[in-house]
Amino acid sequence: MDEDRARCHGGHLELGGPSGGRGADLISALTDDVIILVLVRLCSACAAVRTGILSRRWHGLWTRLPELIFRDVAPGSLLAALSSFRIRGVSPSLIDIHVPKLQDKVSPRAGPRSSLRRRQPANYVPSLLRAAARLSPSALCFNHPQYIDKPYINVDLSAYFGRATSIEVQAPYLFFPVLRFELPALQSLSLSGCGVGIAALVPLCPRLRVLRLAKAFLGDADIVVCSPLLEELIVDNTKSISSSTGRVHVEAPMLKRFTMFFRTRGDLSVSFSAPVLERASWWCLYSGATVGLGVWGLITARLETQDSDGQGEDMPRVHVLCLHMFAMHPINYRDKELGFATEINKHMITDFSGLEVYLTTTDHVFGAFLLRLLVINRIRTATRSLKIFLQRSEMKDRCTPLVNCSCDEPKDWRTQTISLTNLEKVEIIGFEGKDHEFDFLKLIFRCATMVRKVALELSEGFTPNDDQRTKIHSIFNAFPSVECSFDHSPGSMHVNPSCAPE
């Protein structure tokens, strides 16, 4: 009865002991292994440390956790905890450190909405990493979102984590220079916001399988990756808008997933070898009007992997080459046919079957340019699906008959014929029924003898008149074996639907 009364009224009866509180504490009676299982469920080394107040038996057992996770712990306290840590048995499999971000200071002069970016002293960052490295973890996660007072602190990972198999660092303004030693066990390396010497880093990681460099500072250095076991590679060198990549060299026989973002000024050299590549995302941004053809300047070249039409992950994937062009009137890239073809070929890092062309224009004629693009040998033979996106610009210097513009050259492009025997599907998005648009549509039907599907999608806000509808209907009816559609909105024209492929 006394025990029941104590439980009901919040008495401090010891767990499992007889009345009067003279029995043994069941919490203290738990074995070390059971206590550690409880501490693991907390998912926090700090919370595990605080459990020491429950019983002396629990004090210090947090040092035997297989994973040490420190979130939002002040750097001073964290450094003290790691420095006093004594390894008992097996080293931790993971050390996960997330340094808290300091709140911005409010400037009293500039008003309540203004803030001053607070910076932390830089000397403790290498000290934290050294203290963590002393425990020889298999994996390290280090997140330091705060700015520091000395940008680009040199951190030599090879001096600290020679036994680690996985390292992930998110820290702006840390720099990883040339390693002094190999990282023989390292299989996965992720660096975000850091400065990296990639060409010197990769050879010292012989077992590397995953390399992710997100928002990295690579500067104007070449991007060179030669790795025999690498399966996934992500490199983003666009954090600094002034950076420019002159050379990309990738040699990775086991590479399956690949992502590359970078800027160039047009003096680009590319060599790429990845015979088993499955997924690719290649983005090259051109700085300034450096590469083009006619009045059309190249802004972005991309090559991406897309799932083909259908449902499910088992559907085959296709690689698509995407070119973003801008009509840079009055700039004229005259006599640049060979140079433009050479530049476009640099971005064909793998086989592709889709071509997407984004044209930002002020009423310029685009048929002459597209014909010269489709004549490029590898594009002509590889393209099975062609998408053209017509994006209207609001610039004042519009192309009119009174403007001396070379966008319609060569003048005989309307009567030329090229062999597009592999082209099966054509889509034009942003169609407005201009005479030169009809001329290009006729050229496609004439050159692509195996085309099975042609679709036109109207420009937003454009409504064709009766004459334009008649022209479209006439062109479509001249090719009864082709499935043709005009827009995708309710009430749109759909010609020859019976010829749609099953």
C-alpha positions as CSV (number, residue, x, y, z in Angstrom):
1,M,0.0,0.0,0.0
2,D,2.8,2.4,0.8
3,E,4.4,1.8,-2.6
4,D,1.2,2.4,-4.4
5,R,0.6,5.6,-2.4
6,A,4.2,6.8,-3.3
7,R,3.7,6.2,-7.0
8,C,0.3,8.0,-7.1
9,H,1.6,11.1,-5.2
10,G,5.0,11.5,-6.8
11,G,7.0,10.0,-4.0
12,H,10.7,9.4,-4.6
13,L,10.7,5.7,-4.1
14,E,13.7,4.1,-5.8
15,L,12.9,2.0,-8.9
16,G,12.6,-1.7,-8.1
17,G,13.6,-1.3,-4.4
18,P,11.5,-2.0,-1.3
19,S,9.6,0.7,0.5
20,G,11.7,3.3,2.3
21,G,14.1,3.9,-0.6
22,R,16.8,1.5,0.6
23,G,16.8,-0.8,-2.6
24,A,19.1,-0.8,-5.5
25,D,18.5,1.7,-8.4
26,L,17.4,-0.2,-11.5
27,I,18.9,2.4,-13.8
28,S,22.3,1.9,-12.2
29,A,21.8,-1.8,-12.4
30,L,21.6,-1.8,-16.2
31,T,24.6,-3.3,-18.0
32,D,26.9,-1.0,-20.0
33,D,25.7,-2.4,-23.3
34,V,22.1,-1.7,-22.5
35,I,22.8,1.8,-21.4
36,I,24.8,2.5,-24.6
37,L,21.8,1.3,-26.6
38,V,19.6,3.9,-24.8
39,L,22.2,6.6,-25.4
40,V,22.4,5.7,-29.1
41,R,18.6,6.3,-29.4
42,L,19.2,10.0,-28.3
43,C,21.1,10.7,-31.6
44,S,23.1,13.4,-29.8
45,A,26.4,13.2,-27.9
46,C,25.4,16.3,-25.9
47,A,22.1,14.7,-24.7
48,A,24.1,11.5,-23.9
49,V,26.5,13.6,-21.7
50,R,23.6,15.1,-19.8
51,T,22.3,11.6,-18.8
52,G,25.2,11.4,-16.4
53,I,23.1,13.2,-13.9
54,L,20.8,10.1,-13.7
55,S,23.5,7.9,-12.1
56,R,27.2,7.8,-11.6
57,R,27.1,4.5,-13.5
58,W,26.1,6.5,-16.7
59,H,28.8,9.1,-16.3
60,G,31.3,8.8,-19.2
61,L,29.6,6.0,-21.0
62,W,28.8,8.5,-23.9
63,T,32.4,8.1,-24.9
64,R,31.7,4.6,-26.0
65,L,29.0,5.6,-28.5
66,P,29.6,4.3,-32.0
67,E,28.5,7.7,-33.4
68,L,29.3,11.1,-31.9
69,I,26.8,13.7,-33.0
70,F,27.4,17.3,-31.9
71,R,24.7,19.8,-33.0
72,D,24.7,23.5,-32.0
73,V,27.4,23.2,-29.4
74,A,29.6,26.3,-28.8
75,P,33.1,25.8,-30.3
76,G,34.8,26.2,-27.0
77,S,32.8,23.5,-25.3
78,L,33.0,21.2,-28.3
79,L,36.8,21.6,-28.4
80,A,37.1,20.8,-24.7
81,A,34.9,17.7,-25.0
82,L,36.8,16.3,-27.9
83,S,40.2,17.1,-26.4
84,S,39.3,15.3,-23.1
85,F,37.9,12.3,-24.9
86,R,39.5,9.0,-24.1
87,I,39.1,6.2,-26.6
88,R,37.8,3.0,-24.9
89,G,37.9,0.1,-27.3
90,V,36.8,0.7,-30.9
91,S,37.0,4.2,-32.5
92,P,33.7,5.9,-33.3
93,S,32.3,5.1,-36.8
94,L,31.1,8.7,-37.2
95,I,31.9,12.1,-35.8
96,D,29.2,14.6,-36.9
97,I,29.9,18.3,-35.9
98,H,27.5,21.1,-36.7
99,V,28.9,24.4,-35.4
100,P,26.1,26.9,-34.6
101,K,25.8,30.0,-36.7
102,L,26.1,33.2,-34.7
103,Q,23.3,35.8,-34.9
104,D,24.1,38.9,-36.8
105,K,24.8,42.1,-34.9
106,V,22.4,45.0,-35.4
107,S,24.1,48.2,-36.4
108,P,22.9,51.0,-34.1
109,R,23.6,53.7,-36.8
110,A,22.0,52.0,-39.8
111,G,18.7,51.2,-38.1
112,P,17.0,48.0,-36.9
113,R,16.9,46.3,-40.3
114,S,20.7,46.6,-40.8
115,S,23.0,43.9,-39.5
116,L,26.8,43.4,-39.4
117,R,28.1,40.0,-40.3
118,R,29.7,38.4,-37.3
119,R,32.9,36.5,-37.8
120,Q,34.4,33.9,-35.6
121,P,38.1,33.6,-34.9
122,A,39.7,31.2,-37.3
123,N,42.3,29.4,-35.1
124,Y,39.8,27.0,-33.5
125,V,38.8,25.4,-36.8
126,P,42.0,23.4,-37.4
127,S,42.0,22.6,-33.6
128,L,38.5,21.1,-33.9
129,L,39.5,19.0,-36.8
130,R,42.7,17.8,-35.1
131,A,40.7,16.9,-32.0
132,A,38.2,14.9,-34.1
133,A,41.0,13.3,-36.0
134,R,42.6,12.0,-32.8
135,L,39.7,9.7,-32.4
136,S,40.3,8.1,-35.9
137,P,36.6,8.0,-37.0
138,S,35.6,6.1,-40.1
139,A,33.4,9.0,-41.2
140,L,33.5,12.7,-40.6
141,C,30.8,15.3,-41.1
142,F,31.8,18.9,-40.4
143,N,29.4,21.7,-41.0
144,H,30.6,25.3,-40.3
145,P,28.1,27.8,-41.7
146,Q,29.7,30.8,-40.0
147,Y,32.1,33.3,-41.7
148,I,35.5,33.4,-40.2
149,D,37.9,36.3,-39.7
150,K,40.7,34.8,-41.9
151,P,39.3,33.5,-45.2
152,Y,40.9,30.5,-46.8
153,I,42.4,28.7,-43.9
154,N,44.6,25.8,-45.2
155,V,43.4,22.4,-44.0
156,D,45.4,19.3,-44.9
157,L,42.9,16.5,-44.5
158,S,45.6,13.9,-45.1
159,A,47.4,15.0,-42.0
160,Y,44.3,14.3,-39.9
161,F,42.1,11.7,-41.4
162,G,44.3,9.1,-43.0
163,R,42.0,6.2,-41.9
164,A,38.7,7.8,-42.8
165,T,36.5,6.2,-45.5
166,S,34.1,9.1,-45.8
167,I,34.6,12.9,-45.3
168,E,31.9,15.6,-45.7
169,V,32.8,19.2,-45.1
170,Q,30.4,22.2,-45.5
171,A,32.4,25.3,-44.6
172,P,32.8,28.5,-46.6
173,Y,36.3,29.9,-46.9
174,L,38.3,26.8,-46.0
175,F,40.9,25.8,-48.4
176,F,42.3,22.3,-49.1
177,P,45.7,22.6,-50.6
178,V,48.0,19.9,-52.0
179,L,47.9,16.9,-49.7
180,R,51.1,15.9,-48.1
181,F,50.1,12.2,-47.7
182,E,47.7,9.8,-49.4
183,L,44.2,9.1,-48.1
184,P,44.4,5.4,-48.8
185,A,41.0,4.4,-47.2
186,L,38.9,7.3,-48.5
187,Q,36.0,6.3,-50.7
188,S,33.6,9.3,-50.5
189,L,34.6,13.0,-50.3
190,S,32.1,15.9,-50.3
191,L,33.3,19.5,-50.0
192,S,30.9,22.4,-50.1
193,G,31.8,26.1,-50.3
194,C,35.5,25.3,-50.0
195,G,38.6,26.1,-52.1
196,V,40.0,22.9,-53.7
197,G,43.0,22.0,-55.8
198,I,41.2,19.2,-57.6
199,A,44.0,18.2,-60.0
200,A,46.4,17.5,-57.1
201,L,43.7,16.1,-54.7
202,V,42.3,13.2,-56.7
203,P,45.5,11.2,-57.4
204,L,46.1,11.0,-53.6
205,C,42.8,9.2,-53.1
206,P,43.3,5.9,-54.9
207,R,40.1,4.2,-53.6
208,L,37.8,7.2,-54.2
209,R,34.4,6.2,-55.6
210,V,32.3,9.4,-54.9
211,L,33.6,13.0,-55.3
212,R,31.3,15.9,-54.7
213,L,32.5,19.5,-54.9
214,A,29.5,21.8,-54.5
215,K,29.8,25.5,-54.9
216,A,33.5,25.1,-54.8
217,F,36.2,27.8,-55.4
218,L,38.3,26.2,-58.1
219,G,39.3,29.6,-59.5
220,D,40.7,29.5,-63.1
221,A,42.5,26.2,-62.5
222,D,41.9,23.3,-64.9
223,I,39.4,20.7,-63.9
224,V,41.3,17.4,-64.1
225,V,40.0,14.2,-62.7
226,C,41.7,10.8,-63.5
227,S,40.4,8.1,-61.2
228,P,40.2,4.3,-61.9
229,L,37.4,3.5,-59.4
230,L,35.4,6.7,-59.4
231,E,31.6,6.1,-59.9
232,E,30.0,9.5,-59.1
233,L,31.5,12.9,-59.8
234,I,29.9,16.3,-59.0
235,V,31.9,19.5,-59.7
236,D,30.4,23.0,-59.4
237,N,32.8,25.8,-60.2
238,T,30.2,28.6,-60.6
239,K,30.4,30.2,-57.1
240,S,32.7,32.9,-58.2
241,I,31.3,34.8,-61.2
242,S,34.8,35.8,-62.3
243,S,36.1,32.3,-62.6
244,S,36.8,30.8,-66.0
245,T,37.6,27.2,-66.8
246,G,40.0,26.7,-69.7
247,R,40.4,22.9,-69.6
248,V,38.2,19.9,-68.5
249,H,39.8,16.5,-68.5
250,V,38.0,13.5,-67.1
251,E,39.2,9.9,-67.4
252,A,37.1,7.6,-65.3
253,P,36.4,4.1,-66.6
254,M,33.9,3.2,-63.9
255,L,32.0,6.6,-63.8
256,K,28.2,6.2,-63.9
257,R,26.9,9.5,-62.6
258,F,28.4,12.8,-63.6
259,T,27.5,16.5,-63.0
260,M,29.6,19.5,-64.1
261,F,28.8,23.2,-63.8
262,F,31.4,25.8,-64.9
263,R,32.0,29.1,-66.7
264,T,34.3,29.7,-69.6
265,R,35.3,32.6,-71.8
266,G,35.4,30.5,-75.0
267,D,39.0,29.2,-74.9
268,L,37.8,25.8,-73.7
269,S,39.5,22.4,-74.1
270,V,37.6,19.3,-73.3
271,S,38.6,15.6,-73.1
272,F,36.2,13.1,-71.6
273,S,36.3,9.4,-71.2
274,A,33.6,7.5,-69.3
275,P,32.5,4.4,-71.3
276,V,29.9,3.2,-68.8
277,L,28.3,6.6,-68.0
278,E,24.6,6.3,-67.2
279,R,23.5,9.8,-66.1
280,A,25.1,13.1,-67.0
281,S,24.4,16.8,-66.3
282,W,26.8,19.1,-68.1
283,W,26.4,22.9,-67.9
284,C,28.8,25.3,-69.5
285,L,28.1,29.0,-69.1
286,Y,29.8,31.4,-71.6
287,S,30.9,34.7,-70.3
288,G,30.4,37.5,-72.8
289,A,29.8,37.3,-76.6
290,T,32.7,35.0,-77.4
291,V,31.1,32.2,-79.4
292,G,28.4,32.3,-82.0
293,L,27.2,32.0,-85.5
294,G,25.7,34.8,-87.5
295,V,23.8,37.1,-85.1
296,W,23.3,34.2,-82.7
297,G,25.6,34.1,-79.6
298,L,26.0,31.0,-77.4
299,I,25.0,31.6,-73.8
300,T,24.8,28.1,-72.3
301,A,25.6,24.6,-73.6
302,R,24.1,21.6,-71.7
303,L,24.0,17.9,-72.0
304,E,21.6,16.1,-69.7
305,T,20.1,12.7,-69.2
306,Q,16.4,12.5,-69.3
307,D,13.9,9.6,-68.9
308,S,12.3,8.7,-72.2
309,D,8.5,8.8,-72.7
310,G,6.8,6.3,-70.4
311,Q,6.4,5.4,-66.7
312,G,8.7,3.8,-64.2
313,E,12.4,3.7,-63.6
314,D,12.9,0.8,-66.0
315,M,12.2,3.1,-69.0
316,P,15.3,3.7,-71.1
317,R,17.2,7.0,-70.6
318,V,18.2,9.4,-73.3
319,H,20.9,12.1,-73.5
320,V,19.8,15.5,-74.7
321,L,22.0,18.3,-76.0
322,C,20.6,21.8,-75.1
323,L,21.9,25.0,-76.6
324,H,20.7,28.5,-75.4
325,M,21.3,31.1,-78.1
326,F,20.6,34.9,-78.0
327,A,20.3,37.1,-81.1
328,M,23.1,39.7,-80.3
329,H,22.3,42.3,-82.9
330,P,24.3,44.2,-84.1
331,I,27.1,41.7,-83.2
332,N,27.7,39.4,-86.2
333,Y,29.8,36.3,-85.9
334,R,30.7,36.2,-89.6
335,D,32.6,33.3,-91.2
336,K,32.6,31.4,-87.9
337,E,31.0,28.2,-89.3
338,L,33.9,25.9,-88.5
339,G,34.7,27.5,-85.2
340,F,31.1,27.2,-84.0
341,A,30.9,23.5,-85.0
342,T,34.1,22.8,-83.2
343,E,32.9,24.6,-80.0
344,I,29.6,22.7,-80.0
345,N,31.4,19.4,-80.5
346,K,33.3,20.0,-77.2
347,H,30.1,19.5,-75.2
348,M,29.1,16.2,-76.7
349,I,30.7,14.2,-73.9
350,T,28.5,11.2,-74.6
351,D,26.2,10.0,-77.3
352,F,22.8,11.8,-77.5
353,S,19.6,11.5,-79.4
354,G,17.7,14.7,-78.4
355,L,18.5,18.3,-79.4
356,E,16.8,21.2,-77.7
357,V,17.5,24.8,-79.0
358,Y,16.4,27.8,-77.0
359,L,16.3,30.9,-79.2
360,T,15.9,34.3,-77.5
361,T,15.0,36.6,-80.4
362,T,13.5,40.0,-81.3
363,D,11.7,38.8,-84.5
364,H,14.9,37.5,-86.1
365,V,14.8,34.9,-88.8
366,F,16.0,31.7,-87.2
367,G,15.7,29.2,-90.0
368,A,19.1,30.0,-91.6
369,F,20.9,29.5,-88.3
370,L,19.1,26.2,-87.5
371,L,19.9,24.8,-90.9
372,R,23.6,25.6,-90.3
373,L,23.3,24.0,-86.9
374,L,21.7,20.8,-88.2
375,V,24.4,20.5,-90.9
376,I,27.0,19.8,-88.2
377,N,27.8,16.1,-88.8
378,R,27.3,14.7,-85.4
379,I,24.1,16.6,-84.7
380,R,22.7,15.7,-88.1
381,T,23.3,11.9,-87.6
382,A,22.5,11.6,-83.9
383,T,19.4,13.8,-83.5
384,R,16.1,11.8,-83.3
385,S,14.1,14.3,-81.4
386,L,14.3,18.1,-82.0
387,K,12.7,20.8,-79.8
388,I,12.8,24.5,-80.6
389,F,11.9,27.0,-78.0
390,L,11.2,30.5,-79.4
391,Q,11.5,33.0,-76.5
392,R,10.6,36.6,-77.4
393,S,12.8,39.4,-76.1
394,E,11.5,42.8,-75.2
395,M,14.6,44.6,-76.4
396,K,14.0,47.8,-78.4
397,D,16.3,47.0,-81.4
398,R,13.9,44.7,-83.1
399,C,14.7,43.0,-86.4
400,T,12.6,44.6,-89.2
401,P,13.0,44.8,-93.0
402,L,14.5,48.2,-92.6
403,V,17.3,46.9,-90.4
404,N,20.4,45.6,-92.2
405,C,20.6,42.3,-90.4
406,S,22.3,39.1,-91.5
407,C,19.9,36.7,-89.7
408,D,18.4,35.7,-93.0
409,E,21.7,34.7,-94.6
410,P,22.4,32.7,-96.6
411,K,19.3,33.7,-98.6
412,D,18.9,30.3,-100.2
413,W,18.4,28.4,-97.0
414,R,14.7,27.9,-97.8
415,T,15.5,25.8,-100.9
416,Q,18.4,23.8,-99.4
417,T,18.1,20.1,-98.6
418,I,20.0,18.2,-96.0
419,S,19.7,14.6,-95.0
420,L,17.9,14.2,-91.6
421,T,17.0,10.6,-92.0
422,N,17.2,9.8,-88.3
423,L,14.9,12.6,-87.2
424,E,11.6,11.2,-85.9
425,K,10.0,13.9,-83.8
426,V,9.9,17.7,-84.1
427,E,8.3,20.2,-81.6
428,I,8.3,24.0,-82.0
429,I,7.2,25.9,-78.9
430,G,6.4,29.6,-79.3
431,F,5.1,29.5,-82.9
432,E,3.6,32.8,-84.1
433,G,2.8,32.0,-87.8
434,K,5.5,34.2,-89.3
435,D,6.4,33.6,-92.9
436,H,9.9,32.5,-92.1
437,E,8.5,30.1,-89.5
438,F,6.4,28.4,-92.2
439,D,9.5,28.3,-94.4
440,F,11.4,26.4,-91.7
441,L,8.5,24.0,-91.1
442,K,8.4,23.1,-94.8
443,L,12.2,22.6,-94.8
444,I,11.8,20.1,-91.9
445,F,9.2,18.1,-93.8
446,R,11.4,18.1,-96.9
447,C,14.6,17.0,-95.1
448,A,13.3,14.7,-92.4
449,T,11.9,11.9,-94.6
450,M,11.4,9.6,-91.6
451,V,9.7,12.0,-89.3
452,R,6.7,10.5,-87.5
453,K,5.4,13.4,-85.3
454,V,5.4,17.2,-85.7
455,A,3.8,19.4,-83.0
456,L,3.4,23.2,-82.9
457,E,2.7,25.1,-79.7
458,L,1.5,28.7,-80.0
459,S,3.3,31.5,-78.3
460,E,1.5,32.7,-75.2
461,G,-1.1,35.4,-76.1
462,F,-1.0,34.6,-79.9
463,T,-4.1,33.7,-81.8
464,P,-3.7,32.7,-85.4
465,N,-5.9,34.2,-88.1
466,D,-7.8,32.2,-90.7
467,D,-5.0,32.5,-93.3
468,Q,-2.4,31.1,-90.8
469,R,-4.6,28.2,-89.9
470,T,-5.2,27.4,-93.5
471,K,-1.4,27.4,-94.1
472,I,-0.8,25.0,-91.2
473,H,-3.6,22.7,-92.3
474,S,-2.3,22.7,-95.9
475,I,1.3,21.8,-94.8
476,F,0.1,19.0,-92.4
477,N,-2.3,17.5,-94.9
478,A,0.5,17.2,-97.5
479,F,2.1,14.5,-95.2
480,P,-0.6,12.1,-94.2
481,S,1.8,9.6,-92.7
482,V,2.9,12.0,-90.1
483,E,1.0,12.6,-86.8
484,C,0.7,16.4,-86.7
485,S,-0.8,18.6,-83.9
486,F,-1.3,22.3,-83.6
487,D,-1.1,23.6,-80.0
488,H,-2.1,21.5,-77.0
489,S,-5.0,23.6,-75.6
490,P,-8.7,22.6,-75.8
491,G,-10.1,23.0,-79.3
492,S,-6.6,22.7,-80.9
493,M,-6.1,21.3,-84.4
494,H,-5.1,17.7,-84.6
495,V,-4.4,16.4,-88.0
496,N,-3.8,12.8,-89.0
497,P,-4.4,11.3,-85.5
498,S,-4.7,7.8,-86.9
499,C,-1.1,7.8,-87.8
500,A,0.1,8.2,-84.2
501,P,2.5,5.4,-83.1
502,E,1.2,2.9,-80.7
